[in-house]
Amino acid sequence: MHLRDLSQFLNELSENNNRPWFIMNKPRYDILREEFLALVTGLIAELGKFDPAVKFCNPKKALFRINRDVRFAHDKRPYKTRFSAAIAPNDMRRPSMAAGPTYYLQIEGSGKLLFGAGEYMPPAGRLRAIREHMVNDAPGFSKVLKNKRLRQTFGTLQDEGKLMRPPKGFAADAEHIELIKLKSFFVWTEVQLNLNAPEELLPQLAAGLKDALPLVTWLRGAREQEDAT
């Protein structure tokens, strides 16, 4: 896709985040969205080579809308200033829903690419299932955390919203108690895109997200446990 054009559009949108400007520039947006859709379509095909569970994800449903939900927000700007998508089995696209592990990417106007995988702020039942899986499969979870490629690409799990104390029903001396306190089980990284080499983007995403596969696979084990109860 034309990354430089996308960057310029998003930067201009950030400075003119209003409906009249967007309507005037919607033809530009429509072209860029089609290009982004093509990127996500290609990415799903690449992910399907090593993760068949997402092979038939509908790319149109994977894309997030550019419109912001401002009903209860103090910030009333109507549009997001990024292009983003989330890829999961069964077209369940948002990590906040009970979709299980999800692959995520977003491109910002600065040319920054953020991508990652896992489960972001899962609902209460799902969150407990993951925590119980961490207790019941502590060796398997340790193996995931030690995976060389996962660590090299993403580091460790993000700790946004981490609890100060162990959640109810979990012992303070449990093996992974500091990670059991997490509310999300997600890894991500940020890189600066080469806007002059758009052909590098798809291989970069496919290779990077493949490194998250051990976490994705392990989290699906927690989903199977949840579904079985």
Backbone torsions as a table, in degrees:
resi	resn	phi	psi	omega
1	MET	NA	165.8	-177.9
2	HIS	-83.5	88.5	-173.7
3	LEU	-65.3	-36.6	-180.0
4	ARG	-66.2	-40.2	177.0
5	ASP	-64.7	-40.2	178.6
6	LEU	-63.2	-44.8	178.9
7	SER	-59.8	-44.6	-179.9
8	GLN	-63.6	-44.0	179.8
9	PHE	-60.6	-47.4	-177.4
10	LEU	-66.1	-36.6	176.9
11	ASN	-66.4	-41.4	177.8
12	GLU	-66.6	-38.1	177.7
13	LEU	-63.3	-38.7	178.3
14	SER	-60.6	-34.6	-179.3
15	GLU	-86.0	-16.3	-177.2
16	ASN	-134.6	55.6	-173.3
17	ASN	-82.5	76.9	-180.0
18	ASN	-149.8	159.8	-174.4
19	ARG	-65.0	-44.1	179.9
20	PRO	-57.4	-44.1	-180.0
21	TRP	-64.0	-43.1	-177.3
22	PHE	-63.2	-42.0	179.7
23	ILE	-61.9	-41.1	179.5
24	MET	-64.5	-30.3	-175.3
25	ASN	-107.8	12.3	-177.7
26	LYS	-60.8	-35.1	176.2
27	PRO	-58.0	-37.2	175.6
28	ARG	-64.2	-45.4	-179.8
29	TYR	-60.0	-44.0	-177.6
30	ASP	-60.6	-41.1	178.5
31	ILE	-65.0	-46.2	-178.2
32	LEU	-66.0	-37.1	178.4
33	ARG	-65.1	-40.0	177.2
34	GLU	-63.4	-38.3	177.9
35	GLU	-67.0	-39.8	178.4
36	PHE	-66.8	-38.3	176.1
37	LEU	-60.3	-41.4	178.1
38	ALA	-63.4	-39.2	177.2
39	LEU	-61.9	-47.5	-178.5
40	VAL	-65.9	-38.2	176.3
41	THR	-59.5	-45.6	177.7
42	GLY	-64.7	-37.9	-179.7
43	LEU	-66.7	-41.2	177.6
44	ILE	-59.0	-41.6	178.5
45	ALA	-62.3	-40.9	179.6
46	GLU	-69.5	-42.7	178.1
47	LEU	-62.4	-36.5	-179.1
48	GLY	-62.8	-20.0	179.0
49	LYS	-69.1	-30.3	178.9
50	PHE	-117.4	-10.0	177.2
51	ASP	-136.9	83.5	-176.1
52	PRO	-59.1	-18.8	-177.8
53	ALA	-62.2	-25.9	-178.3
54	VAL	-105.3	6.4	-173.2
55	LYS	-58.0	-33.3	-175.1
56	PHE	-108.2	19.6	174.5
57	CYS	-61.3	135.0	178.8
58	ASN	-76.7	114.1	-175.7
59	PRO	-61.6	-31.1	178.9
60	LYS	-65.7	-35.4	178.8
61	LYS	-79.9	-16.9	178.6
62	ALA	-75.8	-24.7	-177.8
63	LEU	-75.4	136.6	172.0
64	PHE	-83.1	145.8	176.1
65	ARG	-68.5	151.2	177.8
66	ILE	-81.6	-17.7	178.8
67	ASN	-73.1	135.8	175.9
68	ARG	-88.0	148.4	172.6
69	ASP	-88.1	104.3	-174.0
70	VAL	-105.0	11.3	-174.6
71	ARG	-58.2	-40.8	-177.1
72	PHE	-119.5	17.6	-176.3
73	ALA	-99.4	144.4	173.1
74	HIS	-72.8	-33.8	177.6
75	ASP	-81.9	110.8	-174.6
76	LYS	-97.1	10.8	176.7
77	ARG	-61.6	130.9	-168.2
78	PRO	-79.3	-15.0	-171.1
79	TYR	-128.0	145.1	171.5
80	LYS	-75.4	150.1	-179.9
81	THR	-109.3	43.2	176.6
82	ARG	-154.2	159.3	169.2
83	PHE	-106.6	131.8	-176.2
84	SER	-145.7	159.3	179.8
85	ALA	-153.8	152.5	176.3
86	ALA	-134.3	129.4	-173.3
87	ILE	-115.5	121.3	-179.5
88	ALA	-147.9	161.4	176.1
89	PRO	-60.4	152.9	174.2
90	ASN	62.5	22.1	177.2
91	ASP	60.2	21.3	174.8
92	MET	-82.9	100.4	-163.2
93	ARG	-93.0	-20.8	-172.5
94	ARG	-102.5	125.1	-179.4
95	PRO	-59.0	-23.1	-179.7
96	SER	-72.7	-15.0	176.5
97	MET	-93.4	167.8	-176.5
98	ALA	-77.3	60.5	-175.3
99	ALA	-92.4	-8.1	-169.2
100	GLY	75.6	-168.8	-176.9
101	PRO	-63.2	142.2	-172.3
102	THR	-133.1	141.8	170.8
103	TYR	-92.3	135.6	-174.3
104	TYR	-132.4	145.3	172.3
105	LEU	-147.2	149.9	172.8
106	GLN	-149.3	146.0	177.7
107	ILE	-119.1	129.6	-178.4
108	GLU	-106.7	165.9	-178.2
109	GLY	-62.5	-26.7	179.0
110	SER	-71.0	-7.9	-174.6
111	GLY	88.6	9.4	179.0
112	LYS	-82.6	134.2	175.6
113	LEU	-109.6	125.6	174.0
114	LEU	-114.6	131.3	175.6
115	PHE	-146.4	153.8	-179.0
116	GLY	-175.9	-170.7	-177.9
117	ALA	-158.8	159.0	179.0
118	GLY	132.9	-150.1	-179.8
119	GLU	-128.3	120.4	-177.7
120	TYR	-102.0	119.9	178.1
121	MET	46.1	57.7	178.6
122	PRO	-65.6	155.8	178.8
123	PRO	-64.4	167.7	-168.3
124	ALA	-55.8	-46.7	-178.3
125	GLY	-63.3	-41.4	179.3
126	ARG	-68.0	-40.4	179.6
127	LEU	-60.5	-43.3	179.5
128	ARG	-66.1	-38.2	179.5
129	ALA	-61.9	-40.3	178.8
130	ILE	-65.6	-44.3	-179.9
131	ARG	-62.8	-41.8	178.4
132	GLU	-65.4	-35.6	177.4
133	HIS	-64.7	-34.7	178.1
134	MET	-65.5	-34.0	177.7
135	VAL	-76.0	-46.5	-174.7
136	ASN	-73.9	-25.4	179.8
137	ASP	-126.6	51.3	-179.2
138	ALA	-58.6	-41.0	178.6
139	PRO	-64.0	-41.3	179.3
140	GLY	-64.4	-39.2	178.7
141	PHE	-68.0	-38.2	176.2
142	SER	-60.2	-39.7	179.4
143	LYS	-63.6	-40.0	177.2
144	VAL	-61.4	-48.2	-177.3
145	LEU	-61.4	-28.5	-178.2
146	LYS	-90.3	-3.5	-178.0
147	ASN	-58.0	123.9	-172.5
148	LYS	-62.7	-46.3	-176.5
149	ARG	-68.7	-39.2	176.8
150	LEU	-60.1	-45.8	-177.8
151	ARG	-67.9	-40.0	-178.9
152	GLN	-65.0	-38.5	-176.6
153	THR	-83.5	-39.6	-170.2
154	PHE	-120.0	-14.9	-173.2
155	GLY	78.8	-126.8	-178.2
156	THR	-119.8	-179.3	-179.4
157	LEU	-63.4	144.1	176.6
158	GLN	-71.0	144.1	-173.8
159	ASP	-111.3	22.2	178.1
160	GLU	-58.0	129.4	176.8
161	GLY	75.7	15.6	-177.7
162	LYS	-60.2	138.4	178.2
163	LEU	-71.4	151.2	176.1
164	MET	-78.6	-32.2	-177.7
165	ARG	-122.8	162.2	177.6
166	PRO	-60.1	142.5	177.0
167	PRO	-65.8	156.7	-177.8
168	LYS	-56.7	131.3	177.3
169	GLY	93.6	0.7	-178.9
170	PHE	-119.9	130.4	-175.9
171	ALA	-69.3	143.6	-178.8
172	ALA	-66.6	-20.3	-179.1
173	ASP	-102.7	14.9	176.2
174	ALA	-59.1	149.5	-171.1
175	GLU	-56.5	-42.9	-176.4
176	HIS	-111.7	37.6	-170.8
177	ILE	-59.1	-34.7	-179.6
178	GLU	-66.3	-31.6	177.6
179	LEU	-86.4	-26.4	174.2
180	ILE	-63.2	-26.9	178.9
181	LYS	-70.7	-13.6	-178.0
182	LEU	-68.1	152.7	173.9
183	LYS	-103.4	-12.0	175.1
184	SER	-130.6	152.9	178.2
185	PHE	-130.0	79.1	-166.7
186	PHE	-141.2	138.3	172.9
187	VAL	-116.7	143.6	176.8
188	TRP	-154.1	162.5	177.3
189	THR	-144.4	158.0	178.0
190	GLU	-120.9	135.9	176.9
191	VAL	-137.2	157.3	176.1
192	GLN	-92.5	125.6	-179.1
193	LEU	-73.5	150.2	167.9
194	ASN	-89.1	98.6	-174.6
195	LEU	-63.8	-18.2	180.0
196	ASN	-91.5	1.1	-178.8
197	ALA	-134.8	65.4	-178.1
198	PRO	-61.5	-22.4	-179.3
199	GLU	-66.9	-15.9	-179.6
200	GLU	-81.9	-17.0	-170.0
201	LEU	-65.5	-51.0	-177.3
202	LEU	-61.3	-49.4	177.2
203	PRO	-60.3	-37.0	179.3
204	GLN	-62.8	-45.1	178.9
205	LEU	-65.6	-45.9	-177.9
206	ALA	-61.6	-44.1	-179.7
207	ALA	-67.0	-43.2	-178.5
208	GLY	-65.8	-44.8	-178.7
209	LEU	-70.0	-27.5	175.2
210	LYS	-61.6	-32.3	179.7
211	ASP	-67.7	-17.5	177.7
212	ALA	-88.8	-3.0	-175.3
213	LEU	-56.9	-39.1	178.8
214	PRO	-58.4	-39.4	177.8
215	LEU	-68.8	-43.9	179.2
216	VAL	-58.9	-46.5	-179.1
217	THR	-63.2	-43.5	-180.0
218	TRP	-64.1	-42.2	179.1
219	LEU	-63.4	-34.2	176.9
220	ARG	-64.6	-28.5	174.2
221	GLY	-62.3	-37.4	176.8
222	ALA	-67.6	-36.2	178.8
223	ARG	-65.3	-41.4	178.9
224	GLU	-62.5	-38.8	178.5
225	GLN	-64.3	-43.2	179.3
226	GLU	-61.8	-44.9	-177.8
227	ASP	-67.1	-27.1	-176.9
228	ALA	-79.6	-14.8	-177.7
229	THR	-92.6	NA	NA
